[in-house]
Amino acid sequence: MWQHNTQDPLGLSWNAYKSNPRGVDQAALDYNTRKSIDHLQAGVAYERRIGRDSLQLSAYSGQRSVIQYQSIPRNVQANVRHSGGIIDFDRSFYGIGARYIAVGDLAGGRLTTTFGVDLDTSTDVRKGYENFVGTTLGVKGRLRRNETDSVESLDPYVQTEWARGDWALTAGVRHSRVKFKVDDQYIVGVNGDDSGRKDYSKTTPVLGVVYKLNPAVNLYASAGRGFETPTLNEMFYSGTGGSFNFGLNPSKSEHYEIGAKAFVGNSSRLNLAFFQIQTEDELVVDAATGGRTSYKNAGKTLRQGVEASFDTAWRRDLSSRFAVSHLRAIYDEDFRTGNANTLVSAGKLMPGIPRTTVFGDLAWKVTPSITGTVEGVYRSKMYVEDTNGQLPAPSYFIANLRLTAQQQAGAWRFTEFARLDNLFDRNYVGSVVVGDANGRYYEPAPGRNWMAGVNARYTW
């Protein structure tokens, strides 16, 4: 992927958005905020049958380069501890995976056991520069950051499924080890050596059961534990704007889900799921100032929700899909955050998460190889910071059109697509900047826009 000089209009305050939803904050114009990305990745997968068993191997490697110009004021960058207003890094990454799937018989049923391990690594050569030279803004200035950041994760796991008659039981366990290391090479004056490392590890289990009520209806239930470390971005700054925040804890969660999957008649499928996730040490925005966002562990959170989908073929050339999700995501205990030590009370809704999302489409197969589809998307309002004191991003509904085509020529298969999004050119907030210190929470979505693409695939 080559994506150069993508302009970044930043977010808007609520008053600015209401005044001109297509407007751009002056800071974006002054500093010519923009981002360039170069990304190259390749991978290979190999599978071999060994009797009833199978061996699967996979590997991937890649390189990613990013340079981003931000609108951080010059006076803020005057702090000798500041890393500048330009992000510039080159990332190399690779991963390997291996799994052995053993199939056997046990107690009159079929036993399938998977033994596997995944290894993933990433290394960033990261630099930061001032985003001005003299009085000229939006150009690369002096070096303010130079470091090598590396992350490595190792995940061995085993999962087994026993199926007999109308029942299927699943159990699994994974042990995760994640290592972060920072080698700071920008040590100038009071800007000391911020090098360090942090290791995380956790063993997480999962259990599940499926009952075939009849040939058309499956009922299921599952329970498991989760483990999520901070990302490098979340560790970059401490709450006081200082060096790396190696004191962050991983979030730990318990997951529960029950649901049903059913065929309705000969041409429809229904999925229904109820779930609950309880999390400790949830990572949230602590402070966002001077172009820096720091994070902290908030304590307990609770997510409870329901998801449903219904797909049907009305006739051979006409089909539809419908999906709805409703999620209650709240802080489950009080905590304090930000430079002002603001109290966030239990029961407040988590920002950046809509309560209700609805998607539906109607597809018409014009010919055996060409399909036209109309889509509808609804999203409810979304809060922008932890106290829920600021106006939420309003709910919206948009319509989209898409057209797909496919051809086969020997071993080649060609697929083309074209999309027209936001058909009626609606003004709406597509995303939010959670906890933005400048109050520029609201990021307007594009107006009517289109996309087209071609895919070619060769099989031998």
N, C-alpha and C positions, 0 to 999 in steps of 0.2 A: 504494500500500500504506500502510495506517495501522495501526501496531503500537505501542500505547502501554503504558508501565509493565509491560513483560515482566520478571518477576522473574528474577534471576540467582542461583542457589544456590551458585555457585562450585564449585571442585573439593574433593575430600576427601583426607586422608591415607589410607594403606592401612589402618591400624588403625581409623580412623573409618569407612571404607567397609565393612570386615568387620563392625564392630559394628552399623552401621545403614545399609544401602545407600540407604535413602530419606531419610537425614538431611541436614541443612544445617549448614554451618560457622557458628559463632556470629558471625563477622565479617559474614557476609551479612545476618544478622538485625539486628545492631547498626547497620549503615550502610544498611539497606534497599536493597541493591544491585539495580539495575533499569536497563532500557534502553528508550528510545522511539525509533521510526523513522517518518518520513514520507517517502514516495518517490513521485515522479510522473515518468513518462517517456513520450515519444511519438516515433514515427518514421514514415518514409515510404520506399518503394522504388519505383523506376520502371525499366522495361525497354522498349527499343525495338529491333525488328528492322531491320537495314539489309542487305538481301540475305541472304547466308549469315552475315553478322556480326551482332553484337548489342552494344548499349550499355546498361550498367546503372549507375544512380545511386541512392544511398541517403543518408539523413540522419536523425539522431536528436538529441534534446535532453532534458534532464531536470533535476530538482532533488531533493536528498536532505538531510534534516535529521535529526541524531542527537544525543541527549543520554543520557549513561550515567553512573550513580552507582557508584563503585568503593569498595572496602573498604580504602583506604589509611589507615593510622593517622594521627592528628593530629600526633604527634611527628615522623613522617617528613615531613609537609608543612611543618613548621617551617623546613626548609631553604629559604632565600630563592631558591634556583635551582629549586625544585620547582614543577611546573605545576599542582598541586592534585589533588583526587580526583574531579573531575567533568569529563568530556569533553563539549564542546558545539560542534558545527560545522554549518554550512550549506554544502552543496556544489552548485555549478552545473556542468553538463557538457554537451558536445555533440560530435558527430563527423559527418564526411562521408566518403563513399567514392565512387569512380568507377572503372569498369573497362570496357575495350573488348575484346571477344572476337572475334578474327579467325579465320576458317576458310578454309583453302585446301588445295591439293594439292601434294605434294612427293614425288618419287622413287617414284611409284606408291602412295603412302599419303596419309592425311588428316592435315593439320597444323592444330592448334588452339592459338593463342597468345593469352594474356591479358595485357594491359597495365593496371596498376592503381595506385591510390594511396589511402591511408587517412590521415585526419587526425583525431586525438582530443585533446580538451582537458578539463581538470578544474580547478576553482578552489574551494578551501576557505577560508571565513572561520571560523577555528578559535579558540575560547576555552577557557580552563580556569578552574575555580573550586575553592575549598576545599569539601569535602563535610561541613561542619559550621558551625554558628553557636554560639559559646560552648561549652556542654556538650551541645548537641543535635546528634546525628549524623544523617547522611542527608538534609541539607537544603543548598541552595545558599548558599555563603558568599562570601568576597571573591574578586575577580578575581585570577588568578595567571598567566594566559596570554592573549595577544591577537596573532594573526598571520594573514597570508594566505599560503596554500600553493597553488602552481599547478604543474601537470604538463602537458606538451604532447608528443605523439609524432607523427612524420611517417614514413610507411612506403610509399615507392614500390616496386613489384615487377613482375616479368615472369615468366610461367610458360608453357611450351610443351609440348605433347604430340604426338608423331608415332605414328600407328598404321597398321600394314599387316599384313594376314593375321593370324597368331597372335601378333604382337608389338606392344607399345606401350611407347614410351620417353618419359619425362618429365624435364624439367630446369627449374629455376627459381632465381631469385635475388631477395633482398629486402634493401634498405638501410634500417636503422632508426635514427632520431634521436630521443632522449628527453631532454627538458629539465625539470629541477626548479628551482623558485625559491621562496625563503622571504622574506617581508617581515615582520620582527618589529616589532610596535608596543607590546610590553610591555617597556620599558626602565626599570627601577626599581632604584636603588642599585647593588649589585654584580651584579645581574641585567642583564648588558650586552646589546648588540645582537647577536642570533643570526642576523641576515639572511645570506643567501648563495645560491649557485646551483651546480648541478652538471649537466653535459651528458654524455650517453653516445651513442655511435654504433657501429654494427657492420654489416657486410655478411655475410649468411648464405645459402649455396647449398643446393640439394637436388637429388638425382638418384634416379630410380626406373625400374624395368623390370617389365613384366608379360608373362608367357608363357601363352598359352592351350593347356594340354596337350591338352585336348579340349573339346567344347562345355560340359561340366559342371565342369571343373576349371581354375582359374586359379592360377598360381604367380607370386609377386612378390618383389622385393627393393628396398630403398631405403636411402639414406644421406643425411645432412644435418647441418648445424651449427645450434646454437641459441644464443640470446642473451637473457638475462633480467636486467633492471635491478633494484635494490632498489626496494621500495615506499616511499611516504612513511612508513608506520608503522615500517618497518625502519630508516629514517634518522633518526627522531625524537630518539634519544638515543645518545650515545657510550658506550663501555664504562665510563667513569668516572662516568656519570650526568650528564654535562655537556650541552652544546648539541647541535645537529644533527650527525650523523655523515656529513659530506660525503666522507669518505675511503673509503666502501665501493665496491668494484669490482663490476661486473656478473659474473654467473656465465656461463661459456661452456661449451657442451656439443657432443659429437659423438654422433649417433644412427645406429644401424644396425638394420635389421629385415628379416627374411625370413618368408614365410608362404604360406598357401594358402587359397583360397576355393573351396568345392566344393558342388555339388548332389548329394545322395545319394538316388537314386530320384526319384520325382515329387513328394515332399512334405517333404523334409528339406534343411537347409542346414548346412554345417560351415565354421567359420572357425578357423584356427590361425595363431599368430604367435609368433616368437621375436625378442627384441629386446635391445639393449645400449645403455646411455647412459653415457658418460664425461664427467664435469663437472669443471671447474677453478673455483676461487674460489666454491665452494658457500656460500650464506648460511646461517648457523646462529645459534642463540641464544648470545650471549656472556655476558651477565649478566642476571639477573632479580631485582631487589631494589627495595624502596621503591616498589612499584607501577610500576616502569619496566622494560621489557625492551629490551636493546640487542643488536645483532647484529654479526657479524664474518664475514670470508671465511675458510673453513676449509681450503681447499686442494682436493685431488682426492677425488671420490666415484665410485662405480661402482654402476650398476643393471643387473641382468641378470634377464630374466624370460621367462615364456611365458604366453600367453593362448589360451584355446580356448572356443568356444561351439558349441552344437548346438541348432537349432530344428527342430521337426517337427510336422506335422499328422497325428495318429493316425487321425482321421476328420474328416468335415466340421465337426462341432461340438466336437471335442476336440483341443487342441494343447498343446505344452509348449516351454519354453525352459530351457537350462542353460548356465551360463557359469562358468569357473574361471580364476583368475589366480594365478601364483606369482612372487614378486618377491624377489630378493636385492639389498638396498640397503645398501651398506656405505661407511664412510669408507676411502679408498684410500691415505691417508697420515696420519702422526701430526700432531696439532695440539694447541695448548693453548687453554683457554677459561675464562671466569668470573673472578670476583674472586680466587679461590684459585689461578689459573693452572694448572688441572687438566689433566693429560695425557690426551688421548683417543687411544688406539692405533689404528693401521690395522687394519682387519678388524672393528671394532665396527659393529653394526647401527645404521642411522639411526633415531632415535626417531620415533614418530608414524606409522609405516608398517607395516602388517601384512604378513607374508610370504605368506599365502594368504587368498584371498577366493573364496567360492563362492555362486552365486545360482541358484535354480531355481524355476520356476513351472509350474502345470498349470491351463489355462484351459478352461472349459466354456461354450459358447454356449447359454444356456438357451433363448433365442428369437433370431431374427435381429437383434434390437436390444439384448439384455441378455446380458452375459457375467459369470460369476463365476470368480474365480481364487484359488488358494491359493499362497502364496510361501514359500520357505525361504531364509534368509540365514545363512552361516557366515563368521566372521572369526577368524583365528588371533591369538595374543597380540601385544602391541604394547609396545615399550620406551618409557620416558617421559623419558629423558635420555641424553646422548651416551655416557657411560661404560658404560651397560648395568648399572650397579651396583644400581639400585633394582628392586624387583619390577615386572615388566611387567604391563600390563593383561591379564587372562586372555582366552582365546579364548571365543567364545560362538556359540550357534545360536538363532535366533528364527524363528517362523512368523508370517505375516501373511495377512489376507484382504482382497480388494478386489472391488467390484462396480461395473460401468460400464453405462451405457445411452445410447442415441443415438436422436434423432428428427429427421426432416426435414419441414419445413412450408414449401413454396415455396422462397423464397430463404434462409430461415432454417434453421440446423442447431443443435440443442441437444444438449449432452452433459452427463451427470451422473456423478458418481463418489462412492463412499464407501469408506473404508479402515478396517480394524481392525488396528492394528500391535501387535506383541508379544502375540500371541494368548494365550499361556500365562502372561503376567505375570511373565516372567523378570527377575531382578536381574542386570544386567551393566553394565560400563563401556563407554559408547558413544563416548567421546572422551577425549583426555588433554591436559593443559596441559604442553607440553614445557618442561623445565628450570625449573619453578616453584620459586622460592627458599624458599617455605614448605613444600614437600613435598606440597602439595595438587595432585597430578598427576591424580587420577582423577575423572572427571566421570560420575556415574551416568546411564544412559539412562532415559527415562520408562518407567513400567510400561505396562500395557495402555492404549492410547490410540486415539482415532479422529479421523477427518477426513472432511469431506464438501464437495463443491463443485459448481457449475453453470457451464457455459460456453455462451455464445450467440454465433453467428457468422452474419453476413449477407453474402451475395455478390451483387454486381451487375455 
